[in-house]
Amino acid sequence: MVYLRSILFQISFYITIFCFLFTAPAFLLFRSLAVNISDLFVRFMLWQLKVICHLRYEIKGLDRLPSGKFMCASKHQSSWETVGLMSILSDPAFVVKRETRWVPVFGIVMMRLHHIWIDRIAGVKALEAMAADAKHHLDRGRPIVIFPEGTRTTVHGESPFKLGVYFLYRRLNVACVPIAVNSGLYWRRRSWLKYPGKITLEILEPIAPGLKQQQFMSLLEDTINTATKRLVEDGEANQSSGH
């Protein structure tokens, strides 16, 4: 059934993409409409996952999101958390690798929504540009989202956090909200299969601005990885019990 449901989701997803192409003129002309259309697409995609793939989700710790300006540092196991974070944050600005802009349709959408591009081989110059763009969006009321590992990991995998997250934290001088997720149990890295169950995304206690590099990086990595391990273990227990 997993294969059949996943195939049906893919068909439904591409039909949805085709239908949304008819909104392209409004999408390209007015950014406010582009944001509203994207929000609608995200919510419809989450509904498709629930109905077709029996893949639900829950968000924990919403009350921990700060008021005012903040940035988020999230675990990255699948494409789901990008969609999930878009559904709970108001017009977030994601830090995205520059190569993404060449992905058909998706790249155009990301550019139109004004996300933050980073050239990962350009060194300090790229970090400076990333921080400047992030501050621009932050000052306009948009939360900033970065995946500190720089890439998706396997459900039990851990990659060292890149210093870009600290660079952003120091330059923006705002609270950093760690986020854990167990999406890799149900939507695996580099896989189109969607397994039934319930993805959990947990918003953790914000880290106040002003910490030194070593203290911040150690605290962020330990906080996210510890919570992620707990969520994965809980998810695996639910899978074993058939829930």
Steps between C-alpha positions, in 0.01 A plus 500: 500500500791736565601484133145550376431790735833660414428472128154651549654784700754570224225510239286727717800720579590558135137565408497761776821655364341516154188670639707750694684595181185683396568745784842582352410855379382607846789310659758685294340845525408525868712356778214522752292276275799269454519457879126429526511251213800324654321477836200342328725255314678400823175437686360300209818291483476418872136401442603276210760328717238439769224372271703306243804381696345494850791720607394743771703743706506678832679814613627523856620811681330768292481711814880513505519714185617847608307813421683745278814413304656152513677234296443124490757222466333176397597137460466398135405139419264541205313751288213495749643745753526773239127460438425459871688814599330700227166397648575625853722804439384823341677545165834350613823571311701180452876484450522300176801375304547692176467192278133473597407795280559285190246234605203524257195682643621465859797729440279771349260474793783532753641804322159665480445445871834674567692241696867527596749351255844381605793390286656233719839519328540877521618504864475808720370715216197272468438510875509880498247511216280243678501702824421825317206339317377340822507832686306662215223239527507496880447876514189449288348261751601168345646223721823350365538122460830320455585128492832503691621165366481646150332194350246230573619212719373146549258448784777382734770709337677802642721743310716763669324835513647755260629830635254688280236462771724673756594770250131573452424484874780744581424747220124506555531516880163331557381186677559174315220244522621137472261262322500119507308271266463129422376535141768263370308206643216560257650694207854380460787695358513475119190280490158559348329248729276636776434271797188530718535638850533830679792737450587701809666838479603646835589862565756510781603767749646805322868578546547860606733720293853578611664160549855435385559272203601180680226533763231572243598226256529238774167596655315514168635170372437317827150645536387411148663157482381390844140600429512348151626169639209497748244576228644229274490244780139592580409473132667161465315376809169614347587328173579175684171513691308568178380848600 
